[in-house]
């Protein structure tokens, strides 16, 4: 009987932890998108107003625990291979960092579209490109907020309920 009780507690605890971990992805996605928007705003200031070369502008971005490593890795990619396209350098930075798992396909498509044109036009073109990414990321952030509010509590509850269901099956 004592073994069943321990197994039931372990099942409920494990289910709860799984639910909390699933719910965390919604908050992390929102935080990453907000940090990316902040990072791109800093990049805009460095490129448009500071007249820094793109590599130096990437290195100057300081934007948080999720997006900061992405900008640093992209700068490193550009530094190592100066003939690499900006889009390839930035998208390659996502491949080895944990933040990519939080973004969905639409988020990645918006970022890819922005980085494709980054550094390939004049000053006015760059400003329009930065306005585009700020607007798109703003929309993605609002969508992520709605999704977080809708699904975060559900994921936690399903984790607890799943653990309780397994506990009932044990008994």
Backbone as CSV, one residue per row, in Angstrom:
resi,resn,N_x,N_y,N_z,CA_x,CA_y,CA_z,C_x,C_y,C_z
1,UNK,0.829,-1.192,0.000,0.000,0.000,0.000,0.874,1.257,0.000
2,UNK,1.949,1.206,0.772,2.860,2.350,0.837,3.515,2.597,-0.525
3,UNK,3.849,1.542,-1.241,4.462,1.663,-2.567,3.493,2.338,-3.541
4,UNK,2.213,1.940,-3.482,1.209,2.562,-4.356,1.078,4.054,-4.062
5,UNK,1.106,4.411,-2.786,1.005,5.816,-2.403,2.194,6.617,-2.940
6,UNK,3.375,6.044,-2.820,4.576,6.716,-3.338,4.491,6.852,-4.855
7,UNK,4.057,5.802,-5.539,3.910,5.865,-6.997,2.861,6.896,-7.410
8,UNK,1.776,6.991,-6.660,0.729,7.986,-6.952,1.266,9.402,-6.794
9,UNK,1.988,9.642,-5.727,2.578,10.968,-5.520,3.595,11.298,-6.617
10,UNK,4.363,10.299,-6.999,5.344,10.508,-8.078,4.631,10.807,-9.395
11,UNK,3.535,10.129,-9.663,2.790,10.355,-10.905,2.196,11.758,-10.946
12,UNK,1.599,12.174,-9.838,1.024,13.525,-9.790,2.125,14.570,-9.903
13,UNK,3.226,14.365,-9.202,4.350,15.307,-9.271,4.942,15.397,-10.663
14,UNK,5.123,14.251,-11.306,5.678,14.236,-12.656,4.731,14.909,-13.648
15,UNK,3.444,14.601,-13.534,2.462,15.242,-14.412,2.443,16.746,-14.242
16,UNK,2.549,17.189,-12.997,2.579,18.624,-12.710,3.805,19.281,-13.328
17,UNK,4.959,18.646,-13.174,6.190,19.198,-13.759,6.120,19.251,-15.280
18,UNK,5.549,18.235,-15.888,5.388,18.234,-17.346,4.469,19.376,-17.768
19,UNK,3.388,19.588,-17.041,2.467,20.686,-17.351,3.125,22.045,-17.209
20,UNK,3.916,22.208,-16.150,4.608,23.483,-15.931,5.621,23.732,-17.048
21,UNK,6.330,22.691,-17.439,7.322,22.845,-18.520,6.645,23.198,-19.846
22,UNK,5.519,22.554,-20.116,4.779,22.873,-21.341,4.256,24.301,-21.312
23,UNK,3.796,24.744,-20.146,3.276,26.103,-20.017,4.385,27.142,-20.164
24,UNK,5.585,26.787,-19.763,6.707,27.726,-19.827,7.034,28.121,-21.269
25,UNK,6.800,27.238,-22.211,7.133,27.561,-23.603,6.350,28.779,-24.093
26,UNK,5.128,28.950,-23.607,4.334,30.102,-24.033,4.936,31.409,-23.520
27,UNK,5.396,31.421,-22.279,6.038,32.613,-21.713,7.383,32.880,-22.368
28,UNK,8.123,31.810,-22.630,9.451,31.978,-23.243,9.346,32.509,-24.668
29,UNK,8.350,32.058,-25.404,8.157,32.570,-26.772,7.883,34.067,-26.730
30,UNK,6.996,34.480,-25.835,6.665,35.898,-25.711,7.904,36.704,-25.335
31,UNK,8.657,36.208,-24.376,9.861,36.921,-23.937,10.891,37.009,-25.063
32,UNK,11.077,35.920,-25.805,12.033,35.924,-26.910,11.622,36.914,-27.992
33,UNK,10.348,36.938,-28.345,9.877,37.886,-29.359,10.074,39.326,-28.906
34,UNK,9.817,39.600,-27.636,10.002,40.960,-27.124,11.487,41.337,-27.132
35,UNK,12.350,40.401,-26.773,13.780,40.673,-26.800,14.281,40.862,-28.228
36,UNK,13.755,40.084,-29.168,14.145,40.262,-30.573,13.725,41.636,-31.084
37,UNK,12.508,42.057,-30.728,12.061,43.389,-31.147,12.976,44.470,-30.574
38,UNK,13.342,44.325,-29.310,14.262,45.265,-28.680,15.634,45.217,-29.362
39,UNK,16.099,44.034,-29.661,17.393,43.890,-30.335,17.394,44.517,-31.720
40,UNK,16.312,44.324,-32.458,16.239,44.923,-33.790,16.131,46.443,-33.701
41,UNK,15.503,46.956,-32.646,15.463,48.412,-32.450,16.870,48.943,-32.175
42,UNK,17.645,48.226,-31.371,19.027,48.630,-31.121,19.855,48.548,-32.396
43,UNK,19.601,47.502,-33.177,20.308,47.342,-34.457,19.974,48.502,-35.390
44,UNK,18.711,48.902,-35.408,18.295,50.044,-36.227,19.033,51.311,-35.800
45,UNK,19.095,51.567,-34.511,19.800,52.754,-34.028,21.264,52.736,-34.438
46,UNK,21.896,51.578,-34.349,23.311,51.478,-34.703,23.543,51.649,-36.196
47,UNK,22.659,51.078,-37.011,22.845,51.115,-38.461,22.400,52.446,-39.048
48,UNK,21.173,52.857,-38.717,20.587,54.037,-39.341,21.138,55.330,-38.760
49,UNK,21.218,55.403,-37.431,21.613,56.657,-36.797,23.092,56.696,-36.409
50,UNK,23.655,55.532,-36.108,25.060,55.485,-35.716,26.000,55.229,-36.870
51,UNK,25.451,54.889,-38.030,26.237,54.595,-39.231,27.318,53.548,-38.990
52,UNK,27.007,52.562,-38.148,27.958,51.483,-37.896,27.846,50.426,-38.987
53,UNK,28.947,49.791,-39.323,28.864,48.629,-40.225,28.022,47.538,-39.549
54,UNK,27.425,46.694,-40.361,26.492,45.700,-39.844,27.127,44.784,-38.796
55,UNK,28.339,44.353,-39.014,29.017,43.486,-38.051,29.159,44.182,-36.703
56,UNK,29.606,45.432,-36.706,29.738,46.190,-35.457,28.381,46.433,-34.813
57,UNK,27.360,46.647,-35.641,26.015,46.875,-35.120,25.482,45.618,-34.429
58,UNK,25.715,44.450,-35.020,25.299,43.202,-34.388,26.001,43.008,-33.048
59,UNK,27.284,43.335,-33.002,28.043,43.173,-31.761,27.589,44.153,-30.679
60,UNK,27.032,45.279,-31.077,26.608,46.302,-30.117,25.260,45.994,-29.465
61,UNK,24.516,45.037,-30.013,23.180,44.732,-29.495,23.284,44.000,-28.162
62,UNK,22.577,44.511,-27.174,22.481,43.904,-25.839,20.999,43.805,-25.514
63,UNK,20.454,42.587,-25.537,18.993,42.540,-25.407,18.414,41.416,-24.566
64,UNK,19.144,40.695,-23.791,18.511,39.753,-22.878,19.024,38.333,-22.994
65,UNK,18.483,37.488,-22.127,18.992,36.128,-21.994,18.619,35.219,-23.162
66,UNK,17.520,35.482,-23.839,17.109,34.628,-24.946,17.639,35.130,-26.296
67,UNK,17.458,36.408,-26.591,17.849,36.944,-27.895,19.306,37.399,-27.936
68,UNK,19.869,37.767,-26.796,21.254,38.226,-26.765,22.228,37.238,-27.384
69,UNK,22.163,35.959,-27.000,23.075,34.991,-27.614,22.880,34.835,-29.121
70,UNK,21.670,35.055,-29.597,21.406,34.942,-31.035,22.149,36.043,-31.782
71,UNK,22.075,37.270,-31.287,22.780,38.374,-31.929,24.296,38.187,-31.839
72,UNK,24.775,37.710,-30.688,26.220,37.472,-30.544,26.694,36.383,-31.494
73,UNK,25.916,35.312,-31.617,26.279,34.216,-32.519,26.243,34.682,-33.974
74,UNK,25.248,35.487,-34.335,25.175,36.025,-35.700,26.386,36.903,-35.987
75,UNK,26.783,37.728,-35.023,27.979,38.561,-35.193,29.213,37.680,-35.369
76,UNK,29.289,36.615,-34.579,30.407,35.681,-34.718,30.421,35.009,-36.078
77,UNK,29.252,34.635,-36.581,29.163,34.024,-37.915,29.641,34.994,-38.984
78,UNK,29.232,36.254,-38.874,29.665,37.260,-39.851,31.158,37.536,-39.741
79,UNK,31.681,37.524,-38.522,33.101,37.784,-38.315,33.952,36.654,-38.905
80,UNK,33.504,35.411,-38.715,34.256,34.259,-39.208,34.214,34.153,-40.721
81,UNK,33.086,34.511,-41.303,32.922,34.376,-42.751,32.321,35.673,-43.290
82,UNK,33.175,36.590,-43.675,32.722,37.926,-44.096,31.914,37.904,-45.385
83,UNK,32.009,36.828,-46.163,31.227,36.750,-47.394,29.852,36.108,-47.166
84,UNK,29.579,35.689,-45.939,28.295,35.070,-45.610,27.182,36.115,-45.654
85,UNK,26.050,35.719,-46.218,24.893,36.612,-46.254,24.379,36.828,-44.836
86,UNK,23.848,38.015,-44.573,23.354,38.345,-43.238,22.246,37.372,-42.823
87,UNK,21.363,37.047,-43.752,20.281,36.130,-43.429,20.839,34.771,-43.003
88,UNK,21.827,34.261,-43.730,22.414,32.970,-43.376,23.091,33.024,-42.012
89,UNK,23.788,34.114,-41.732,24.471,34.256,-40.444,23.466,34.301,-39.302
90,UNK,22.384,35.044,-39.496,21.399,35.184,-38.428,20.612,33.896,-38.238
91,UNK,20.186,33.257,-39.317,19.407,32.029,-39.192,20.273,30.886,-38.661
92,UNK,21.558,30.880,-39.015,22.467,29.861,-38.477,22.636,30.033,-36.979
93,UNK,22.528,31.256,-36.481,22.642,31.505,-35.044,21.514,30.812,-34.284
94,UNK,20.353,30.679,-34.902,19.229,30.009,-34.257,19.432,28.501,-34.149
95,UNK,20.175,27.929,-35.078,20.302,26.483,-35.149,20.908,25.859,-33.896
96,UNK,21.836,26.555,-33.259,22.560,25.964,-32.141,22.152,26.537,-30.794
97,UNK,21.155,27.371,-30.793,20.736,27.999,-29.545,19.346,27.517,-29.159
98,UNK,19.069,27.383,-27.882,17.792,26.824,-27.446,16.573,27.688,-27.763
99,UNK,16.755,28.973,-28.036,15.632,29.866,-28.265,14.789,29.527,-29.474
100,UNK,15.369,28.857,-30.463,14.624,28.550,-31.681,13.398,27.693,-31.393
101,UNK,13.503,26.821,-30.419,12.396,25.936,-30.106,11.147,26.657,-29.632
102,UNK,11.292,27.882,-29.194,10.141,28.634,-28.713,9.381,29.317,-29.842
103,UNK,10.012,29.528,-30.978,9.382,30.252,-32.080,8.666,29.289,-33.004
104,UNK,7.563,29.755,-33.587,6.869,28.916,-34.556,7.304,29.284,-35.977
105,UNK,6.761,28.604,-36.953,7.163,28.801,-38.347,6.921,30.212,-38.858
106,UNK,5.816,30.821,-38.432,5.520,32.185,-38.866,6.519,33.179,-38.277
107,UNK,6.903,32.963,-37.031,7.903,33.832,-36.402,9.210,33.767,-37.187
108,UNK,9.633,32.551,-37.507,10.889,32.364,-38.241,10.797,32.963,-39.646
109,UNK,9.625,32.853,-40.278,9.449,33.412,-41.621,9.576,34.936,-41.600
110,UNK,9.008,35.576,-40.587,9.107,37.037,-40.465,10.566,37.449,-40.284
111,UNK,11.271,36.747,-39.425,12.684,37.062,-39.173,13.519,36.808,-40.420
112,UNK,13.249,35.707,-41.117,13.990,35.392,-42.340,13.747,36.452,-43.415
113,UNK,12.511,36.901,-43.545,12.197,37.926,-44.537,12.917,39.234,-44.218
114,UNK,12.966,39.580,-42.943,13.657,40.803,-42.536,15.157,40.693,-42.809
115,UNK,15.770,39.620,-42.362,17.224,39.492,-42.489,17.664,39.314,-43.937
116,UNK,16.754,38.862,-44.795,17.084,38.718,-46.217,17.440,40.067,-46.834
117,UNK,16.759,41.121,-46.412,16.963,42.445,-46.990,17.867,43.340,-46.151
118,UNK,18.305,42.840,-45.002,19.128,43.639,-44.108,20.504,43.888,-44.729
119,UNK,20.865,45.149,-44.831,22.172,45.514,-45.355,22.264,45.541,-46.870
120,UNK,21.142,45.335,-47.570,21.202,45.263,-49.030,20.581,46.464,-49.726
121,UNK,20.230,47.506,-48.975,19.640,48.687,-49.603,20.190,49.934,-48.933
122,UNK,19.768,51.068,-49.443,20.221,52.336,-48.891,19.579,52.637,-47.554
123,UNK,19.859,53.817,-47.039,19.394,54.210,-45.718,17.868,54.203,-45.615
124,UNK,17.183,54.760,-46.612,15.713,54.795,-46.553,15.139,53.382,-46.653
125,UNK,15.760,52.529,-47.446,15.319,51.139,-47.536,15.509,50.403,-46.230
126,UNK,16.619,50.691,-45.566,16.871,50.069,-44.266,15.838,50.516,-43.234
127,UNK,15.506,51.808,-43.246,14.500,52.312,-42.304,13.151,51.636,-42.528
128,UNK,12.765,51.466,-43.789,11.499,50.788,-44.091,11.553,49.337,-43.642
129,UNK,12.706,48.704,-43.830,12.873,47.314,-43.408,12.758,47.199,-41.882
130,UNK,13.357,48.133,-41.159,13.258,48.112,-39.701,11.835,48.410,-39.242
131,UNK,11.131,49.301,-39.916,9.725,49.562,-39.593,8.894,48.301,-39.810
132,UNK,9.199,47.588,-40.902,8.493,46.341,-41.201,8.664,45.333,-40.074
133,UNK,9.898,45.107,-39.621,10.128,44.087,-38.600,9.496,44.495,-37.281
134,UNK,9.535,45.786,-36.950,8.913,46.231,-35.702,7.400,45.990,-35.737
135,UNK,6.786,46.283,-36.879,5.344,46.070,-37.015,5.008,44.580,-36.972
136,UNK,5.760,43.787,-37.709,5.505,42.345,-37.741,5.725,41.694,-36.370
137,UNK,6.815,42.063,-35.718,7.072,41.492,-34.393,6.029,41.958,-33.386
138,UNK,5.545,43.184,-33.527,4.462,43.653,-32.655,3.225,42.786,-32.803
139,UNK,2.890,42.430,-34.040,1.744,41.550,-34.278,1.992,40.156,-33.720
140,UNK,3.204,39.649,-33.910,3.555,38.321,-33.399,3.520,38.312,-31.863
141,UNK,3.941,39.418,-31.244,3.924,39.516,-29.780,2.488,39.497,-29.262
142,UNK,1.604,40.233,-29.914,0.200,40.232,-29.493,-0.407,38.842,-29.635
143,UNK,-0.076,38.164,-30.723,-0.575,36.804,-30.927,-0.012,35.870,-29.855
144,UNK,1.262,36.042,-29.503,1.896,35.212,-28.473,1.265,35.481,-27.101
145,UNK,0.918,36.735,-26.818,0.247,37.062,-25.549,-1.106,36.355,-25.455
146,UNK,-1.870,36.444,-26.539,-3.187,35.785,-26.555,-3.035,34.277,-26.376
147,UNK,-2.075,33.705,-27.078,-1.860,32.263,-26.986,-1.405,31.870,-25.578
148,UNK,-0.549,32.694,-24.978,-0.083,32.401,-23.622,-1.245,32.438,-22.631
149,UNK,-2.062,33.493,-22.708,-3.196,33.613,-21.787,-4.169,32.457,-21.954
150,UNK,-4.347,32.023,-23.173,-5.304,30.966,-23.464,-4.777,29.582,-23.064
151,UNK,-3.514,29.319,-23.318,-3.014,27.954,-23.197,-2.149,27.666,-21.973
152,UNK,-1.618,28.673,-21.329,-0.699,28.429,-20.231,-1.400,27.723,-19.056
153,UNK,-2.532,28.221,-18.646,-3.265,27.603,-17.541,-3.746,26.202,-17.927
154,UNK,-4.157,26.055,-19.186,-4.626,24.757,-19.644,-3.498,23.719,-19.580
155,UNK,-2.286,24.091,-19.991,-1.163,23.149,-19.975,-0.840,22.708,-18.549
156,UNK,-0.846,23.656,-17.626,-0.583,23.300,-16.223,-1.673,22.366,-15.684
157,UNK,-2.919,22.701,-15.974,-4.027,21.882,-15.485,-4.004,20.486,-16.083
158,UNK,-3.693,20.387,-17.364,-3.626,19.069,-17.998,-2.504,18.230,-17.408
159,UNK,-1.404,18.869,-17.050,-0.318,18.138,-16.411,-0.743,17.544,-15.085
160,UNK,-1.405,18.352,-14.264,-1.882,17.874,-12.956,-2.928,16.787,-13.147
161,UNK,-3.884,17.029,-14.045,-4.938,16.041,-14.277,-4.391,14.739,-14.846
162,UNK,-3.401,14.858,-15.722,-2.771,13.646,-16.260,-2.089,12.852,-15.168
163,UNK,-1.406,13.552,-14.281,-0.771,12.874,-13.146,-1.805,12.209,-12.246
164,UNK,-2.923,12.894,-11.997,-3.983,12.310,-11.172,-4.593,11.077,-11.838
165,UNK,-4.748,11.147,-13.166,-5.291,10.015,-13.894,-4.374,8.798,-13.745
166,UNK,-3.083,9.004,-13.896,-2.136,7.889,-13.726,-2.194,7.373,-12.293
167,UNK,-2.330,8.274,-11.336,-2.428,7.848,-9.927,-3.677,6.987,-9.707
168,UNK,-4.786,7.380,-10.314,-6.000,6.588,-10.203,-5.838,5.221,-10.849
169,UNK,-5.115,5.173,-11.948,-4.884,3.899,-12.623,-4.007,2.989,-11.743
170,UNK,-3.100,3.582,-10.994,-2.241,2.790,-10.111,-3.064,2.182,-8.980
171,UNK,-3.996,2.980,-8.459,-4.835,2.488,-7.353,-5.831,1.503,-7.903
